């Protein structure tokens, strides 16, 4: 007899799966099969099922008829709205955070910017995205507002899947790290307004490469959803 899943198992599965979605491990429109996700995590299917249902309730996944739990696609209007909200909230967090970072934290961000540049040169998209997340988390959390960071994190959950398409265009790698370099220089000068502009430009430039990955119309979810497998 299989032991029942504990709340700890479910929380761990939820946290892991949410992180995978946020960093773009799954593509828009991709179907998530419980048995495959559970195997990747090394856990049972029950906590994964609970995690998928929880993420569906948050809008991070949708239950598509005859397809099961699926990563949602963004229409162009939805993507543009998401982009504008990210620029507004992340710009605010960056400006606030820049005023509270100490010298050691700024040095860390400078080092990570160099690491991202190296990752781009090697064509290592995963490493770039991983470091990019750490870079922005450190900067935004320095703002000292848990509510602001929570709102940003919710937007990242929506944007994560499409971020996987950032490197579909070869030209992206040549310019993606420019804003990070400018941001670090602004931090060294303690120019908080320039930090905000750098973050807004970072999001905008990446967004222009990602718009092509959007679809005009999302899959319909008006019919009764089928059970996830």
C-alpha atoms as one frame of an Amber mdcrd trajectory, in Angstrom:
protein
   0.000   0.000   0.000   1.308   3.424  -0.970   1.770   5.826   1.919  -0.451
   8.940   1.742   1.229  12.131   0.656   1.989  14.536   3.470   1.504  18.294
   3.405   5.298  18.581   3.346   5.458  16.446   0.194   2.758  18.551  -1.413
   4.412  21.835  -0.455   7.762  20.621  -1.778   6.204  19.490  -5.047   4.371
  22.805  -5.386   7.484  24.877  -4.691   9.591  22.879  -7.139   7.003  22.904
  -9.912   6.320  26.605  -9.441  10.038  27.312  -9.748  10.267  25.203 -12.903
   7.436  27.168 -14.489   8.943  30.504 -13.432  12.357  29.778 -14.972  10.834
  28.534 -18.224  11.376  24.795 -17.940   8.067  24.213 -19.730   6.985  25.787
 -23.009   3.647  27.531 -23.666   1.075  24.946 -24.738   3.059  22.036 -23.264
   1.013  19.328 -21.572   2.235  18.270 -18.126   1.716  14.595 -17.398   1.615
  13.747 -13.730   3.640  10.560 -14.038   6.413  12.306 -15.967   6.600  15.275
 -13.600   6.592  12.949 -10.595   9.431  10.920 -12.103  11.468  14.074 -12.751
  10.964  15.162  -9.132  11.482  11.719  -7.669   8.201  11.862  -5.738   4.826
  10.154  -5.862   2.003  11.226  -8.139  -0.360  12.415  -5.377   1.677  15.466
  -4.281   2.290  16.373  -7.936  -1.435  16.183  -8.670  -2.140  18.488  -5.734
   0.584  20.900  -6.870  -0.792  21.025 -10.418  -4.278  21.756  -9.133  -2.949
  24.514  -6.882  -1.037  26.109  -9.745  -4.114  25.852 -11.940  -6.076  27.789
  -9.317  -3.385  30.496  -9.478  -3.666  30.728 -13.264  -0.181  29.327 -13.869
  -1.681  26.267 -15.607  -4.970  25.547 -17.343  -6.985  22.344 -17.569  -7.719
  22.000 -21.273 -10.496  19.634 -22.419  -9.086  16.359 -23.766  -5.534  17.512
 -23.035  -5.287  17.775 -19.256  -3.093  20.250 -17.401  -1.333  22.528 -19.861
   0.967  25.542 -19.747  -1.070  28.534 -20.967  -0.220  30.568 -24.025  -0.301
  34.355 -23.992  -2.094  36.398 -26.626  -0.313  39.530 -27.844  -2.558  41.873
 -25.783  -1.962  39.736 -22.692   1.773  39.716 -23.291   1.929  43.480 -23.789
  -0.082  44.038 -20.607   2.217  41.695 -18.697   5.273  43.488 -20.078   3.986
  46.902 -19.008   3.121  45.680 -15.503   6.572  44.130 -15.147   8.293  47.339
 -16.212   6.252  49.340 -13.733   6.646  47.046 -10.716  10.195  45.880 -11.350
  11.332  49.405 -12.101   9.939  50.506  -8.744  11.574  47.599  -6.909  14.904
  48.243  -8.615  14.895  51.941  -7.738  14.035  51.230  -4.108  16.486  48.355
  -3.880  19.356  50.387  -5.298  19.122  52.713  -2.303  19.539  49.866   0.182
  22.199  47.652  -1.378  25.569  47.553   0.352  28.944  47.439  -1.386  29.213
  43.642  -1.128  25.818  43.138  -2.750  26.692  45.517  -5.577  29.926  43.582
  -6.116  27.893  40.371  -6.308  25.613  41.868  -8.952  28.644  43.057 -10.903
  30.084  39.541 -10.813  26.775  38.025 -11.911  26.548  40.459 -14.817  29.942
  39.220 -16.009  28.774  35.611 -15.553  25.692  36.295 -17.677  27.857  37.780
 -20.422  30.028  34.654 -20.367  26.952  32.405 -20.510  25.711  34.264 -23.587
  29.076  33.881 -25.292  28.973  30.124 -24.644  25.381  29.878 -25.830  24.301
  28.539 -22.431  20.726  29.842 -22.241  19.847  27.931 -19.071  22.798  29.345
 -17.145  21.993  32.842 -18.351  18.363  32.581 -17.214  19.323  31.069 -13.852
  21.815  33.831 -13.066  19.436  36.451 -14.409  16.829  35.331 -11.881  19.317
  35.494  -8.999  20.406  38.964 -10.163  16.901  40.400 -10.149  15.826  38.634
  -6.949  18.736  40.160  -5.024  18.038  43.629  -6.380  14.272  43.544  -5.839
  14.347  41.991  -2.379  16.683  44.770  -1.287  13.679  47.102  -1.700  12.370
  45.701   1.571   8.760  45.249   0.414   7.484  41.683   0.615   4.217  42.711
  -1.069   5.991  44.299  -4.028   8.173  41.239  -4.494   5.147  38.938  -4.239
   3.429  40.841  -7.041   6.553  40.624  -9.194   6.894  36.919  -8.482   3.305
  36.373  -9.645   4.095  38.115 -12.935   7.237  35.990 -13.341   5.079  32.891
 -13.010   3.040  34.055 -16.003   6.093  35.094 -18.016   8.289  32.072 -17.232
   7.170  29.642 -19.950   7.602  32.094 -22.794  11.071  33.082 -21.535  12.288
  29.774 -22.964  11.796  31.281 -26.417  14.138  34.196 -25.748  16.959  32.612
 -27.685  14.928  31.636 -30.749  16.391  34.746 -32.398  20.196  34.665 -32.685
  20.375  38.463 -32.451  19.116  38.379 -28.849  22.382  37.190 -27.334  24.251
  40.231 -28.639  22.180  42.740 -26.651  20.540  40.934 -23.729  23.193  41.799
 -21.173  23.656  45.456 -22.130  21.080  46.679 -19.620  22.686  44.680 -16.804
  26.040  46.349 -17.485  24.366  49.767 -17.435  22.509  48.857 -14.257  25.713
  47.900 -12.449  27.375  51.151 -13.505  24.362  53.073 -12.212  24.582  51.213
  -8.904  28.250  52.104  -8.561  27.298  55.756  -9.072  24.343  55.405  -6.670
  22.053  56.713  -9.416  18.719  55.102  -8.489  16.809  56.702 -11.381  19.288
  55.228 -13.878  18.919  51.834 -12.198  15.182  52.003 -12.763  15.642  52.943
 -16.424  18.096  50.072 -16.928  15.645  47.517 -15.534  12.804  48.891 -17.650
  15.016  48.703 -20.746  16.100  45.164 -19.855  12.486  43.997 -19.700  11.461
  45.929 -22.814  14.317  44.665 -24.998  13.748  41.041 -23.991  10.035  41.552
 -24.584  10.560  42.558 -28.201  12.271  39.235 -28.910   9.514  37.319 -27.108
   6.499  38.930 -28.774   6.943  36.692 -31.827   6.377  33.660 -29.618   2.882
  34.804 -28.630  -0.304  33.596 -30.281  -3.299  35.662 -31.252  -5.835  33.418
 -29.593  -5.546  31.195 -26.552  -6.979  27.659 -26.486 -10.607  27.662 -25.421
 -11.356  26.598 -21.853 -15.121  27.207 -21.981 -16.078  23.518 -21.984 -15.924
  21.409 -18.861 -12.326  20.403 -18.176 -11.390  16.779 -18.176  -9.621  15.142
 -15.254  -5.858  15.425 -15.252  -4.006  12.171 -15.714
